[in-house]
């Protein structure tokens, strides 16, 4: 009788361990995207967040996988059908001209790459992404010269003379992120100081 009870107890212990391990593995194998959106270091409420599977889709603004708005703490979380892959976020708040799109165009990964995290209760990792004020802008090159555009100090584009160059998201409050040069000479963009979220503003380069 004691032997049967001992065997029953052993079976129950192994069953409990198996169920616990299975539950633990199930949790670890599940993922989420936890994102906090900030502007000037403060949480941004009601920002629109769209998640893409590739940088190409993000830039073309097509085939988004998930979307939603941040809460009052700037937080949003996606849990359904998340794989342990890299994702890309497009963040906008049009009524305030805020977005992360300049970072996307400038390949500033830390402001749009999103890494999934485990849904395990002990995993509190949150991806923090910063937005800034951006406007659509056209630069009309009237210098008579071919010009190089530098972004964060790296050469990124070229403007032919008399060409109009389009920015879908120019960082109007931080124009120092952009430099325009002919050889080693800077072309002034100090006159680029304002613009509209809804309409394209055109500035001449001279």
Order of alpha helices (4+ residues) and beta strands (2+ residues): alpha-beta-beta-beta-alpha-beta-beta-beta-beta-alpha-beta-beta-beta-beta-beta-beta-beta-beta-beta-beta
